[in-house]
Amino acid sequence: MDLAVELIHATVQLEQPLGDGTRTVGTGFLISAPSANGQPRTILVTANHVLEKMPSANARIGYRIANADGSWSYSPQQLKIRDGKGGELWTHHPTRDVAVMEIKAPAEFAKAAIPLNYLAADDTFTSYNVTAGDEMMALGFPRGLSANQAGFPILRSGRIASYPVAPAKQFPTFLLDFSVFPGNSGGPVFVSQAHKGVGVTKVADKEDGGFIAGLLTQQVELNSERLEIGIVTHAKYVRETIGLLQNPLAPSTVADGGTLVGARAASAEEAARN
C-alpha cells in the first residue's frame, strides 16, 4: 500500500477547548492491534504530553466522513480521556513521551487504522540501513491547521539530522530537520517506500511498503529560539506502550458518538489569506 496516503486517512487532530477562547491541539494516529484474545482493536497513538495538557474529561477527535458525492466532511467527536475523578484513561510509556488508548472509532476509521506490523521494530533501522541524511515524512496539524476544511493532516518531510539512529535502546530518539510547531506533537514519522539493504532514499530492485519510524514528540529550542528541528521517538516505544494494553480486562475508552454539527477544520489555506 501507499503508506503516505494510508497514514493520511489514519491521522487525526486531537483538541480540547480551554474555556478562554483558546484550545490545546495535538496529533494522533490509529493503529490496528488485536487484543490478547484475538479480538479486533483500534488504538489511538499520540504523545503523552498532548493528553496531559488537556485538563478536562473530554477531548475532541477529528474524524472525517466521506460523502456520496466524493466530498469529505469534518466530523469531530467527543472522546473521554479522564474519569470522573480526573484520572487518566490512557496508557503511557514509563520512560518515553508516548501514549495509547483503545477507542471505538467509526467503522470507516477503524478500517483505516494501520496494521501493527508497520511500526518499526528493533531491527528495522538496521535492516534498511537508515542513517543520517535519509528523508522521512511527517503528518500533523501545525498550530491546529489542517490541509483543508475536511480536516486532513498536513504532510511534510525532512531529513534525519542525527547520527547514529539505532539501536533504539541506546538512541531512543533521533532528530529530523524540519520546522515543528505546536499541534505537530504525536504525529507519525514514516518512510513511504523503503528500499531494503541500500538506504531508504535510494533506488533498489525490491521495494517494500514502508514503515512508521516513530512519532514526533518535541521541537528543539535554545534560549526560547526554535531551531527548526524535531525530536522523534522510535516506534519501538509505541510497540511497547501498546503491549501494556494486552490485559483484556483493562478498561477501554469509547467515543460517545456525539458529532459536532457544522464543524470544519481550520485550514492552512484560510490562514494564509488572513
C-alpha positions in Angstrom: 0.0 0.0 0.0 1.0 3.7 -0.3 1.8 4.3 3.3 1.6 8.1 2.9 -2.0 8.0 1.7 -3.0 5.3 4.2 -1.5 7.3 7.1 -3.2 10.5 6.0 -6.5 8.7 6.4 -5.4 7.2 9.8 -4.1 10.5 11.3 -6.5 12.7 13.3 -6.4 16.0 15.1 -6.9 16.0 18.9 -8.0 19.1 20.6 -9.6 20.4 23.8 -11.1 24.0 24.2 -9.7 25.6 27.4 -12.7 27.9 28.0 -10.9 31.2 27.4 -11.2 31.2 23.6 -8.0 29.1 23.1 -7.5 25.4 22.7 -4.8 22.8 23.1 -4.1 20.8 20.0 -2.1 17.7 19.0 -2.0 14.9 16.5 -2.7 11.2 16.8 -2.9 8.3 14.5 -4.7 5.0 14.6 -3.1 1.5 14.8 -5.0 -1.8 14.4 -3.7 -4.1 17.1 -5.7 -7.3 18.0 -6.1 -7.9 21.7 -4.5 -10.8 23.5 -7.6 -13.0 22.7 -7.5 -12.0 19.0 -10.4 -9.5 19.0 -10.0 -6.5 16.7 -8.9 -3.4 18.4 -8.3 0.2 17.3 -5.5 2.1 19.2 -5.1 5.8 19.2 -1.4 6.7 19.4 -0.1 10.2 20.4 2.5 11.9 22.6 1.8 11.6 26.3 2.2 15.4 26.8 -0.6 16.1 24.3 -3.2 14.4 26.6 -1.5 15.5 29.8 -2.1 19.2 28.8 -5.8 18.5 28.4 -7.3 19.1 31.8 -11.0 18.3 31.1 -12.6 14.9 30.9 -13.4 15.1 27.2 -11.3 15.8 24.2 -12.3 16.0 20.5 -11.0 13.6 17.9 -11.2 14.9 14.4 -12.9 12.2 12.3 -13.7 12.8 8.6 -16.7 11.4 6.8 -16.7 10.5 3.1 -19.8 11.8 1.3 -21.6 10.1 -1.6 -20.6 12.9 -4.0 -16.9 12.4 -3.4 -16.5 15.3 -0.9 -15.5 15.0 2.7 -16.9 16.5 5.9 -15.1 17.2 9.1 -16.9 15.4 11.9 -15.1 15.7 15.3 -16.5 13.6 18.1 -16.1 13.7 21.9 -13.6 11.3 23.3 -13.4 10.7 27.1 -9.8 10.8 28.3 -10.3 11.2 32.1 -12.6 9.6 34.6 -14.9 11.4 37.0 -12.0 12.0 39.4 -9.7 13.4 36.7 -7.7 10.1 36.4 -6.1 9.4 33.1 -7.9 6.8 30.9 -4.9 6.4 28.6 -1.8 4.3 29.0 1.6 5.9 28.7 5.1 4.6 28.4 7.0 4.6 31.8 10.0 6.5 30.4 9.1 7.9 26.9 6.6 10.5 25.7 4.2 8.0 24.2 0.5 7.5 25.0 -2.0 5.0 23.6 -5.8 4.5 24.1 -8.1 1.8 22.9 -11.0 3.6 21.2 -14.2 2.7 19.4 -13.8 4.6 16.1 -16.4 4.9 13.4 -16.3 1.9 11.1 -14.5 3.7 8.3 -11.9 5.0 10.7 -11.4 1.6 12.3 -10.9 0.2 8.8 -8.3 3.0 8.1 -6.1 2.0 11.1 -2.6 1.0 10.1 -1.7 -2.7 10.9 0.6 -3.0 13.9 3.4 -4.6 11.9 4.0 -1.3 10.1 5.5 0.1 13.3 9.3 -0.2 13.0 10.7 -3.0 15.2 14.1 -3.2 16.9 15.9 -4.3 13.8 14.1 -2.2 11.2 16.5 0.7 11.0 19.5 -1.6 10.7 17.8 -3.8 8.1 17.0 -0.8 5.9 20.3 0.9 6.6 18.5 4.0 7.9 21.1 6.7 8.6 21.8 10.4 8.8 20.6 12.3 5.7 17.8 9.9 4.8 14.4 11.5 4.1 11.3 10.8 6.2 7.8 12.2 6.1 5.7 13.6 8.9 2.0 14.2 9.3 0.4 16.7 11.7 -1.7 19.8 12.4 0.8 22.7 13.0 -0.9 25.3 15.2 -4.2 23.4 14.7 -4.3 23.9 11.0 -5.3 21.1 8.6 -4.7 20.8 4.9 -8.3 21.8 4.1 -11.7 22.2 5.7 -12.3 18.5 5.7 -9.6 18.1 8.4 -6.9 16.1 6.6 -3.4 16.4 8.1 -0.6 18.4 6.5 2.2 16.2 5.0 5.7 17.4 5.3 9.2 15.9 5.0 12.7 16.3 6.5 16.0 14.6 6.7 17.4 12.7 9.6 19.7 15.2 11.4 21.4 13.0 13.9 23.8 10.0 14.0 23.6 7.2 14.9 19.9 6.4 14.9 20.0 2.8 16.0 19.7 0.7 18.0 16.7 2.3 19.7 17.8 1.0 23.2 20.9 3.2 23.0 19.4 6.0 20.9 15.6 6.2 21.8 15.1 9.4 19.8 16.5 10.9 16.7 16.4 14.4 15.1 14.5 15.3 11.9 15.4 18.5 10.1 12.0 20.3 9.6 10.0 23.1 11.2 7.9 21.9 14.2 5.0 23.8 15.6 2.5 23.3 18.5 0.0 20.8 17.2 2.5 18.6 15.4 3.2 16.6 18.6 2.1 13.0 18.4 2.1 12.8 14.6 3.6 9.8 12.8 7.0 10.0 11.2 7.5 7.4 8.4 9.1 6.2 5.2 6.5 5.8 2.5 8.5 3.3 0.4 11.5 1.5 1.9 14.4 0.1 -0.2 15.8 -2.8 1.8 19.6 -3.0 2.1 20.6 0.2 0.4 19.1 3.1 2.5 15.6 4.4 2.5 16.1 7.2 -0.1 17.9 5.2 -2.8 16.6 3.2 -5.7 16.6 -0.6 -5.4 15.1 -3.6 -7.2 12.9 -4.5 -4.4 10.6 -2.0 -2.8 8.6 -2.6 0.4 5.5 -0.7 1.6 7.4 1.5 4.0 7.2 1.7 7.8 6.4 4.0 10.7 9.7 5.1 12.2 8.3 6.8 15.2 6.2 9.8 16.4 7.1 13.4 16.8 7.3 14.3 20.5 9.2 17.6 20.7 10.7 20.6 18.9 14.3 21.7 19.7 14.6 25.1 21.3 17.6 27.0 22.6 17.1 30.1 24.7 13.4 30.2 23.5 14.6 30.2 19.9 13.1 27.5 17.6 15.9 25.6 15.8 13.5 24.0 13.2 14.4 20.5 14.3 12.0 17.9 15.6 12.7 15.1 18.1 11.3 11.7 17.0 10.7 8.9 19.5 11.4 5.5 18.0 8.4 3.3 17.1 9.8 0.6 19.4 8.4 2.5 22.3 5.0 2.8 20.6 5.0 -1.0 20.3 6.0 -1.3 24.0 3.2 1.0 25.1 0.6 -0.9 23.1 1.9 -4.0 24.8 0.9 -2.5 28.1 -2.7 -2.8 26.8 -2.6 -6.5 26.4 -4.6 -7.2 29.5 -8.1 -8.0 28.1 -9.7 -6.8 31.4 -8.3 -3.3 31.2 -10.9 -0.6 30.6 -11.1 0.9 27.2 -12.2 4.4 26.3 -15.1 4.8 23.9 -16.0 7.8 21.8 -19.6 8.7 22.6 -20.6 9.3 19.0 -21.6 12.9 19.6 -20.9 14.6 16.3 -20.4 18.4 16.4 -22.8 19.6 13.7 -21.4 22.2 11.2 -17.8 21.8 12.3 -15.0 22.3 9.9 -11.2 22.2 10.4 -9.1 25.3 10.4 -7.2 25.1 7.1 -3.8 26.3 6.2 -5.2 27.8 3.0 -7.5 30.1 5.0 -4.8 31.0 7.4 -2.6 32.1 4.5 -5.3 34.5 3.4 -5.7 36.1 6.8 
